[in-house]
Amino acid sequence: MDQTKRSTARRRTLTGLTGAVLVALAAATVTTAQATPEPASPAAHSAAARAGSAADDAYYKDAEGKTGDELKSALHEIISSNTTQLSYDEVWDALKVTDQDPDNSSNVILLYSGRSQSKDSNGGDADDWNREHVWAKSHGDFGTSTGPGTDVHHLRPTDVSVNSTRGNKDFDEGGTEVDEAPGNFTDDDSYEPRDAVKGDVARMILYMAVRYDGDDGFADLEPNDEVDNGSKPNIGRLSVLKEWSTQDPPDDFEKNRNQVIFDQFQHNRNPFIDHPEWVGEIW
């Protein structure tokens, strides 16, 4: 066979092989697309956290251009309209979804300790997890009534004994480190959460102050710059909470949680997760 024929034969062989490879790849792609989806990866979790951004302008349109009390009032109307309220029992199931560990769908992440723990280990025994009211329910005496007492935006899974250590203390810096939750500190009248959730705590408190302003039969909740507020409908310290919100901006876990509450449970949002800059616009 002369050189020209050999070259032509080689080209035909390569072309045939290339075609076979492409067909195989196409078949593999179809097979993959039809396969049962794998559990959501951390990347998918992150994508879900950003899912609400496209609708953000429409949701907050009535707050555009406002500051101070006008902004607060506009946000109150937005996040109080067309919402669904949960019972206290329903909160158990909601938290298993809102606080699911993105790396282990059988677990939830505990707020103060950061521990990943089985969803089924909820209850009242030592080392169980229970429902922590970040805005302590005695501050305004709303208990576990449907409304502020069951609002998942400020209810989080926590270790039973750590929850007890926090009690109804206000938030501030300093104290003795909490044995079962390293990085958390407490003294007689205040509690300091670990750095990774300081901003989360601040934004939950400020959400409650906007959502519950006394027009729905519950107390007008307001942050102040004090500690040891007792049963007054106040919680502090506001100056520290503002610092925490800046130091610890919303992460993917917090954004995803906000989106899940909006999509699946209460159908409202925490505006300070979507717009952290509004903290300084109001307070």
C-alpha angles and dihedrals in degrees: 000000000000123000095260093054091047091053091048092050092049091051091051091049093049091046090052092049092048091051091050091050092050091050090050092049092049091051091049090051092052091047091050092048091052095046122106108273117254120235113281113279124219087261091056089047088055091049091052089052089060095044095099096055094088091060094041097100092051094046094051099033093116090057096054115124095007129122138179118003092353091057092046092051092048092050091048090057092046098050094040096053125093093356130152118226121212130215117240090252091052089056090072092062094040093055090053087063104033094048100035115147105251089215097046119031091196092064142061127215114241113228104225103027096036088221120152107228137174114274088225094059094080119128142083104293125105111283092016117117123240141178113287118200101214088194093053108241092226089063094087094004095249096141116185096322116142104271121040090006092060102030105131092203088079101025115095137170112257138168109272096236094042088051088053091049091053091046110157096324122144120242121262140128128274140030134108121326114258109243097217094041111042112204092035120103133193143179135174097296109016146047130210116200124211117281095253093064103031091104092045090056092048094050092047091053092048092047089056091051091055098039097049112044101150100271097106104056094273129100122279101255115211133168118231136181096256139091130215091046092159114187095344113118090250136097132186172285097006094178090054093045090054090052091049092051089056096042094049110037121191113290130199094271092054093044092049091049090053091050094048091051089050096046103038112019128015100008093222133098140225101244093202091063091052094040112020089173090071090073089073092040092061105030 
